[in-house]
């Protein structure tokens, strides 16, 4: 028997985790940023641990970017957006899109923490015929809004989502998270221009600004700075923050105050939380050994 003879198991709701998320998420969304920050930080630490063990099991992944984006994902899904694991396709839901889809392990770990499916299924990440592909797939994974991975695709889709809400007179919001190396793609700047033109104040674009991409620093590959000024020149309301400060992230995810779309430049550290991975380009696409995972989990337990 080969892998092709085995029918993949669909991902199913984790009812207990989903109930806990609905209650806890509502409380965190209603809390002030200062009140919510400690609890969001605790959730993020758990997600980082899951990312490490998920990639360890698969022997594949993008651990550095997963760890840099974790706090942005947790604050969006747990502390900001109205999501419903019991009804992932509810037309009135908020939309979250991870445009840097190669960091799927962080997205899957966060979705599992919300109960969209069981955390136990994370062990199947990138296994043959697993629904948990290396890049997110909306057909296979509940909570995934669109397939991402080819850089420059997620942001234009998010712009379309926000425009669709406006055309229908709906109030739901869209948050999209991009990699900073991804900002070298021209399609993103077309989307930025379009969103400003239509006054999509229901759209928030977040740049995971860890300053590293595959093989090099972003500024050595193609200069992005001054990134905040570029967003402003395209007509966006710009907020520059520490992308690991949950209070600052939650504040930055607040709705637009200007009638313009919001761009959040989130200064982050690749490999955040694991000392020997932090700000190291080789951890863009490198799998830790079992001993390195043990050391990393030990650091995250302190």
C-alpha positions as CSV (number, residue, x, y, z in Angstrom):
1,X,0.0,0.0,0.0
2,X,1.3,3.5,-0.9
3,X,0.3,6.9,0.4
4,X,-1.9,7.3,-2.7
5,X,-4.0,4.4,-1.5
6,X,-4.8,6.1,1.8
7,X,-7.8,8.5,2.0
8,X,-6.8,11.7,3.9
9,X,-8.8,12.3,7.1
10,X,-10.6,15.7,7.0
11,X,-10.0,18.1,9.8
12,X,-12.8,18.2,12.3
13,X,-13.9,20.7,14.9
14,X,-12.4,20.4,18.4
15,X,-15.6,21.3,20.3
16,X,-14.1,21.7,23.7
17,X,-11.3,24.0,22.4
18,X,-13.8,25.9,20.3
19,X,-16.1,26.6,23.2
20,X,-13.2,27.8,25.3
21,X,-12.0,30.0,22.4
22,X,-15.5,31.6,21.9
23,X,-15.7,32.5,25.5
24,X,-12.1,33.5,26.1
25,X,-11.8,35.3,22.8
26,X,-14.9,37.4,23.4
27,X,-13.4,38.5,26.8
28,X,-10.0,39.3,25.2
29,X,-11.6,41.3,22.4
30,X,-13.6,43.4,25.0
31,X,-10.6,43.9,27.2
32,X,-8.3,47.0,26.9
33,X,-5.0,46.3,25.2
34,X,-3.2,46.6,28.5
35,X,-5.6,44.1,30.2
36,X,-5.4,41.6,27.3
37,X,-1.7,41.7,26.7
38,X,-0.5,39.3,29.5
39,X,-3.0,36.6,28.5
40,X,-2.2,37.0,24.8
41,X,1.5,36.6,25.6
42,X,0.8,33.4,27.4
43,X,-1.2,32.0,24.4
44,X,1.6,33.1,22.0
45,X,4.2,31.1,24.1
46,X,2.1,28.0,23.7
47,X,1.8,28.6,19.9
48,X,5.6,28.9,19.7
49,X,6.0,25.6,21.4
50,X,3.5,24.0,19.0
51,X,5.4,25.5,16.0
52,X,8.6,23.9,17.2
53,X,7.2,20.4,17.8
54,X,5.2,20.6,14.5
55,X,8.3,21.4,12.4
56,X,10.3,18.8,14.4
57,X,7.8,16.1,13.5
58,X,7.6,17.1,9.8
59,X,11.4,17.8,9.4
60,X,10.3,20.7,7.2
61,X,9.1,24.2,7.7
62,X,10.0,27.9,8.1
63,X,10.6,28.2,11.8
64,X,12.2,31.6,11.9
65,X,9.3,33.4,10.2
66,X,6.8,31.3,12.1
67,X,8.2,32.6,15.4
68,X,8.4,36.2,14.2
69,X,4.8,36.3,13.1
70,X,3.3,34.4,16.1
71,X,2.4,37.4,18.2
72,X,0.7,39.1,15.2
73,X,-1.4,36.0,14.5
74,X,-2.4,35.5,18.2
75,X,-3.5,39.1,18.7
76,X,-5.5,39.1,15.5
77,X,-7.3,35.8,16.1
78,X,-7.7,35.9,19.9
79,X,-7.8,39.5,20.7
80,X,-9.3,41.4,17.7
81,X,-11.3,39.5,15.0
82,X,-14.8,38.0,15.2
83,X,-14.2,34.4,14.1
84,X,-16.3,31.3,14.7
85,X,-14.8,27.8,14.6
86,X,-18.3,26.4,14.8
87,X,-19.2,28.1,11.6
88,X,-16.0,29.0,9.7
89,X,-17.9,30.1,6.6
90,X,-20.3,32.4,8.4
91,X,-20.9,35.3,5.9
92,X,-20.6,37.9,8.7
93,X,-17.3,36.7,10.0
94,X,-14.2,38.9,10.0
95,X,-11.5,37.7,7.6
96,X,-7.9,36.9,8.4
97,X,-5.3,36.1,5.6
98,X,-1.7,35.1,6.1
99,X,-0.2,36.2,2.9
100,X,3.2,34.9,3.9
101,X,1.8,31.4,3.5
102,X,5.1,29.6,3.9
103,X,4.7,30.2,7.6
104,X,1.8,27.8,7.7
105,X,2.9,26.1,10.9
106,X,2.2,29.2,12.9
107,X,-1.2,29.6,11.2
108,X,-2.2,26.0,11.8
109,X,-1.0,26.1,15.4
110,X,-3.1,29.2,16.1
111,X,-6.2,27.8,14.3
112,X,-5.8,24.6,16.4
113,X,-5.6,26.7,19.6
114,X,-8.9,28.3,18.6
115,X,-10.6,24.8,18.1
116,X,-10.9,24.9,14.3
117,X,-9.4,21.4,14.5
118,X,-7.6,19.3,17.1
119,X,-4.0,20.2,18.1
120,X,-3.2,16.5,17.8
121,X,-3.5,16.9,14.0
122,X,-0.5,19.2,14.0
123,X,1.7,16.1,14.0
124,X,0.5,15.5,10.4
125,X,2.0,18.7,9.1
126,X,3.3,18.1,5.6
127,X,2.8,14.4,5.8
128,X,1.7,12.6,2.6
129,X,-1.9,13.5,1.8
130,X,-2.3,15.5,5.0
131,X,-4.7,18.5,4.7
132,X,-2.0,20.5,6.6
133,X,0.1,21.3,3.6
134,X,3.2,23.4,3.6
135,X,1.1,26.2,2.3
136,X,-2.5,26.9,3.6
137,X,-5.4,25.5,1.5
138,X,-8.9,26.9,2.1
139,X,-10.6,23.8,0.9
140,X,-8.7,21.5,3.3
141,X,-8.3,23.6,6.4
142,X,-11.2,25.3,8.2
143,X,-10.4,28.9,9.1
144,X,-8.1,29.4,6.1
145,X,-9.7,32.1,3.9
146,X,-7.6,31.7,0.7
147,X,-4.7,29.6,-0.5
148,X,-1.4,31.5,0.0
149,X,2.3,30.8,-0.5
150,X,3.1,32.4,-3.8
151,X,4.1,35.8,-2.4
152,X,2.1,38.8,-3.5
153,X,-1.2,36.9,-3.7
154,X,-2.7,37.2,-0.2
155,X,-2.8,41.0,0.0
156,X,-4.7,41.5,-3.3
157,X,-7.3,38.9,-2.1
158,X,-7.6,40.7,1.2
159,X,-8.2,43.9,-0.7
160,X,-11.0,42.2,-2.7
161,X,-12.5,40.9,0.6
162,X,-12.6,44.4,2.0
163,X,-14.0,45.9,-1.2
164,X,-16.7,43.2,-1.2
165,X,-17.8,44.1,2.3
166,X,-18.1,47.8,1.3
167,X,-20.1,46.9,-1.8
168,X,-22.5,44.8,0.2
169,X,-22.8,47.3,3.1
170,X,-21.3,44.8,5.5
171,X,-19.3,45.8,8.6
172,X,-16.9,42.9,8.9
173,X,-13.1,43.6,8.8
174,X,-10.1,42.0,7.0
175,X,-6.6,41.7,8.4
176,X,-3.8,40.5,6.2
177,X,-0.3,39.7,7.4
178,X,2.6,40.0,4.9
179,X,6.3,39.2,5.0
180,X,8.6,42.2,4.5
181,X,10.5,40.4,1.7
182,X,7.1,39.9,0.1
183,X,6.8,43.7,-0.2
184,X,9.3,43.4,-3.1
185,X,6.4,42.0,-5.2
186,X,4.7,44.5,-7.4
187,X,1.2,43.1,-7.0
188,X,1.2,44.2,-3.4
189,X,1.7,47.8,-4.3
190,X,-1.1,47.5,-6.9
191,X,-3.3,46.3,-4.1
192,X,-2.1,49.1,-1.8
193,X,-3.0,51.7,-4.4
194,X,-6.4,50.1,-5.0
195,X,-7.3,49.9,-1.3
196,X,-6.5,53.6,-0.8
197,X,-8.4,54.6,-3.9
198,X,-11.6,52.9,-2.6
199,X,-11.1,54.1,0.9
200,X,-11.1,50.6,2.4
201,X,-11.0,51.6,6.1
202,X,-12.1,48.1,6.9
203,X,-8.7,46.7,5.8
204,X,-5.6,46.4,7.9
205,X,-2.3,45.2,6.3
206,X,0.4,44.1,8.7
207,X,4.0,43.8,7.6
208,X,6.1,41.2,9.6
209,X,9.2,43.4,9.5
210,X,11.9,41.0,10.7
211,X,14.3,42.3,8.1
212,X,15.4,38.9,6.8
213,X,14.3,36.8,3.9
214,X,15.5,33.6,2.3
215,X,19.3,33.9,2.0
216,X,19.9,37.6,3.0
217,X,18.7,40.7,4.7
218,X,15.9,42.5,2.9
219,X,17.9,45.7,2.5
220,X,20.7,43.8,0.8
221,X,18.2,42.1,-1.6
222,X,16.1,45.1,-2.5
223,X,15.8,48.1,-0.2
224,X,12.4,48.7,1.4
225,X,13.1,51.7,3.6
226,X,11.6,54.1,4.3
227,X,8.7,51.5,4.4
228,X,6.4,53.6,6.5
229,X,6.7,56.6,4.2
230,X,6.0,54.4,1.2
231,X,2.7,53.2,2.8
232,X,1.8,56.8,3.6
233,X,2.6,58.0,0.1
234,X,0.1,55.3,-1.2
235,X,-2.6,56.9,1.0
236,X,-2.6,54.6,4.0
237,X,-2.9,55.4,7.7
238,X,0.4,54.1,9.1
239,X,1.2,52.7,12.5
240,X,4.7,51.6,13.4
241,X,5.0,49.2,16.4
242,X,7.0,46.6,18.2
243,X,5.5,43.5,16.7
244,X,6.1,41.4,19.9
245,X,4.3,43.8,22.2
246,X,0.8,42.5,22.5
247,X,-0.6,45.7,23.9
248,X,0.9,47.7,21.0
249,X,-0.4,45.2,18.5
250,X,-3.9,45.2,19.8
251,X,-3.9,49.0,19.8
252,X,-2.6,49.0,16.2
253,X,-5.4,46.6,15.2
254,X,-8.0,49.1,16.2
255,X,-10.2,50.4,13.3
256,X,-9.1,53.2,11.1
257,X,-9.4,56.8,12.5
258,X,-9.0,58.5,9.2
259,X,-11.3,56.8,6.7
260,X,-8.2,55.2,5.1
261,X,-6.9,51.6,5.2
262,X,-4.4,50.9,8.0
263,X,-0.9,49.7,7.4
264,X,0.9,48.3,10.5
265,X,4.7,48.1,10.2
266,X,5.4,45.6,12.9
267,X,9.1,45.5,13.8
268,X,9.8,41.9,14.7
269,X,12.7,39.4,15.3
270,X,13.1,36.3,13.1
271,X,13.2,33.3,15.4
272,X,11.7,35.3,18.3
273,X,11.8,33.5,21.7
274,X,14.7,31.2,20.9
275,X,18.1,32.8,21.5
276,X,20.1,30.8,19.0
277,X,17.6,31.4,16.2
278,X,17.0,35.1,16.7
279,X,17.9,37.4,13.8
280,X,19.8,34.6,12.0
281,X,19.1,34.3,8.3
282,X,19.8,30.6,8.2
283,X,16.7,29.9,10.3
284,X,14.4,31.1,7.5
285,X,14.2,27.5,6.2
286,X,16.2,25.3,8.5
287,X,14.9,22.4,10.6
288,X,16.1,22.2,14.2
289,X,17.5,19.0,15.5
290,X,15.8,17.2,18.4
291,X,18.4,18.6,20.8
292,X,17.8,22.2,19.5
293,X,14.1,21.7,19.9
294,X,14.6,20.5,23.5
295,X,16.8,23.6,24.2
296,X,14.2,25.9,22.5
297,X,11.3,24.5,24.5
298,X,13.3,24.9,27.7
299,X,13.9,28.6,26.9
300,X,10.2,29.1,26.2
301,X,9.3,27.5,29.6
302,X,11.3,30.1,31.6
